[in-house]
Amino acid sequence: MVNASLICAPSPLQTFPVSSPTSAYDAMQKFLNLINSDQLIQVLLHCDRHNQVLDKWLIAIVFEYFQRARLQVNMYSREKFFIALYLAIEFEEDEDRKVKDVLFDFILHHDTLWNNKKEFIKKKDKYWKKLDFQCMVTRQRLEQIIAIDPYHIVWQRVRKAHLSGEGPHHGAGEGAEVLDEEI
């Protein structure tokens, strides 16, 4: 006899909104393509030598925020990526403003989408509202997201042990340089 709980248990692919016309795998491929093809995201990945701004957990949170905001894959963009990343860092790195400040400085220095902090914060708050002010993502959910395409290189981005804290998301560590100076 087959255990019914095994049949009914949702897989990572079944946990996405039913109303979404795009499968979780297709959405993940579009998301990973954004990361792979966007020049500014690539620069940040390169400069983030200790994976403090873009570790695998924060990247998975950004994907979850895209899903919660019910973004269609054609709406995935650099702007939304950086807003979601900033929001994830703001929520997860609450004890360490350094990472959030470094990301913000990086964005303003490299991207012409935003002219000032006030404009960026306004867009971030609008995005947060679209998430119904729900930013918490469980470790189990993050693992489900990573399991959609577990062999992609972004999931190898693990924060250096000497910079880690207690949980899956942690601060930069005292005195640690967040980004290479070659920004």
C-alpha positions as CSV (number, residue, x, y, z in Angstrom):
1,M,0.0,0.0,0.0
2,V,1.3,3.5,-0.9
3,N,1.6,6.1,1.9
4,A,-0.9,8.8,1.0
5,S,1.1,11.5,2.8
6,L,4.0,10.9,0.3
7,I,1.6,11.4,-2.6
8,C,0.1,14.6,-1.3
9,A,3.3,16.2,-0.1
10,P,4.0,19.3,-2.3
11,S,7.2,19.3,-4.2
12,P,9.2,22.5,-4.5
13,L,7.6,23.1,-7.9
14,Q,4.1,22.8,-6.6
15,T,4.5,25.5,-3.9
16,F,4.2,28.5,-6.3
17,P,1.0,30.3,-6.9
18,V,-1.5,28.3,-9.0
19,S,-2.6,31.4,-10.9
20,S,1.0,31.8,-12.3
21,P,1.0,30.9,-16.0
22,T,4.7,30.3,-15.8
23,S,6.1,27.2,-14.1
24,A,8.5,27.6,-11.2
25,Y,11.3,26.1,-13.4
26,D,10.7,28.6,-16.2
27,A,10.5,31.5,-13.7
28,M,13.8,30.4,-12.2
29,Q,15.4,30.1,-15.6
30,K,14.4,33.7,-16.4
31,F,15.6,34.8,-13.0
32,L,19.0,33.1,-13.5
33,N,19.2,34.5,-17.0
34,L,18.8,38.0,-15.6
35,I,21.6,37.3,-13.1
36,N,23.8,35.8,-15.9
37,S,23.2,38.5,-18.5
38,D,22.9,41.8,-16.6
39,Q,26.3,43.5,-16.6
40,L,25.8,45.4,-13.4
41,I,24.7,42.3,-11.5
42,Q,27.8,40.5,-12.8
43,V,30.0,43.4,-11.7
44,L,28.5,43.1,-8.2
45,L,29.0,39.3,-8.2
46,H,32.6,39.8,-9.1
47,C,33.3,42.6,-6.6
48,D,31.5,40.8,-3.7
49,R,34.5,38.6,-3.0
50,H,33.2,37.3,0.4
51,N,29.6,36.8,-0.9
52,Q,28.3,39.2,1.7
53,V,26.0,41.1,-0.6
54,L,25.0,38.2,-2.9
55,D,25.2,34.9,-1.1
56,K,22.9,32.1,-2.1
57,W,20.4,32.8,0.6
58,L,19.9,36.4,-0.4
59,I,19.6,35.5,-4.0
60,A,16.9,32.9,-3.2
61,I,15.1,35.6,-1.1
62,V,15.1,37.9,-4.2
63,F,13.5,35.1,-6.2
64,E,10.9,34.6,-3.5
65,Y,10.1,38.3,-3.5
66,F,9.7,38.2,-7.3
67,Q,7.2,35.4,-6.8
68,R,5.3,37.1,-3.9
69,A,5.0,40.3,-5.9
70,R,3.5,38.1,-8.7
71,L,5.9,39.5,-11.2
72,Q,5.5,38.0,-14.7
73,V,8.8,36.8,-16.1
74,N,8.8,39.6,-18.6
75,M,8.9,42.1,-15.7
76,Y,12.1,40.7,-14.2
77,S,14.6,43.5,-14.4
78,R,17.8,44.9,-12.9
79,E,15.8,47.6,-11.1
80,K,13.5,45.1,-9.4
81,F,16.4,42.8,-8.6
82,F,18.3,45.5,-6.8
83,I,15.2,46.8,-5.0
84,A,14.4,43.2,-3.8
85,L,18.0,42.6,-2.8
86,Y,18.1,45.8,-0.8
87,L,14.9,44.9,0.9
88,A,16.2,41.4,1.7
89,I,19.4,42.8,3.1
90,E,17.5,45.4,5.1
91,F,15.3,42.7,6.6
92,E,17.9,40.0,7.1
93,E,21.0,42.1,7.9
94,D,19.3,44.3,10.5
95,E,22.3,44.3,12.8
96,D,24.8,45.3,10.1
97,R,24.0,48.4,8.1
98,K,27.4,48.2,6.4
99,V,26.2,45.7,3.8
100,K,23.1,47.7,3.1
101,D,25.0,50.9,2.8
102,V,27.6,49.3,0.5
103,L,24.9,48.0,-1.8
104,F,23.2,51.3,-1.9
105,D,26.4,53.2,-2.7
106,F,27.2,50.6,-5.4
107,I,23.8,51.1,-7.0
108,L,23.9,54.9,-7.0
109,H,27.5,54.9,-8.3
110,H,26.9,52.4,-11.1
111,D,23.3,52.7,-12.2
112,T,21.5,55.7,-13.8
113,L,18.1,54.4,-12.8
114,W,18.2,56.3,-9.6
115,N,19.4,59.8,-9.0
116,N,19.2,59.8,-5.2
117,K,18.5,57.8,-2.1
118,K,15.1,59.3,-1.6
119,E,13.9,58.1,-5.0
120,F,15.3,54.6,-4.4
121,I,13.7,54.3,-0.9
122,K,10.4,55.4,-2.3
123,K,10.5,52.6,-4.9
124,K,11.7,50.1,-2.3
125,D,8.7,51.0,0.0
126,K,6.3,50.6,-2.9
127,Y,7.8,47.1,-3.6
128,W,7.5,46.2,0.1
129,K,3.9,47.2,0.0
130,K,3.4,44.9,-3.0
131,L,4.8,42.1,-0.8
132,D,2.1,43.0,1.8
133,F,5.0,43.9,4.1
134,Q,5.8,40.2,4.3
135,C,9.6,39.8,4.1
136,M,10.3,36.8,6.2
137,V,11.3,33.7,4.2
138,T,11.9,30.4,6.0
139,R,15.0,28.3,5.5
140,Q,12.8,25.5,4.2
141,R,11.4,27.8,1.5
142,L,14.8,28.9,0.5
143,E,16.0,25.3,0.1
144,Q,12.9,24.6,-2.0
145,I,13.8,27.6,-4.3
146,I,17.4,26.4,-4.6
147,A,16.1,22.9,-5.4
148,I,14.4,24.2,-8.6
149,D,17.8,24.3,-10.3
150,P,20.3,23.2,-7.7
151,Y,23.3,23.0,-9.9
152,H,23.4,26.6,-11.0
153,I,26.6,28.4,-10.0
154,V,24.9,31.1,-7.9
155,W,23.9,28.5,-5.3
156,Q,27.6,28.0,-4.7
157,R,27.9,31.5,-3.3
158,V,28.4,30.8,0.4
159,R,29.4,33.5,2.8
160,K,32.9,33.1,4.1
161,A,32.8,31.3,7.5
162,H,34.7,34.1,9.4
163,L,32.1,36.6,8.3
164,S,29.1,34.4,9.1
165,G,26.7,34.8,12.0
166,E,24.3,32.3,13.6
167,G,21.6,31.8,10.9
168,P,21.4,31.4,7.1
169,H,21.5,35.2,6.8
170,H,24.1,37.2,8.7
171,G,26.0,40.4,9.0
172,A,29.3,41.2,7.4
173,G,31.5,41.0,10.4
174,E,33.5,43.6,12.2
175,G,35.9,45.4,10.0
176,A,35.4,43.2,6.9
177,E,35.7,44.8,3.5
178,V,32.4,44.1,1.7
179,L,33.4,44.8,-1.9
180,D,36.7,44.9,-3.8
181,E,37.8,48.5,-4.3
182,E,37.8,48.0,-8.1
183,I,34.2,48.9,-8.3
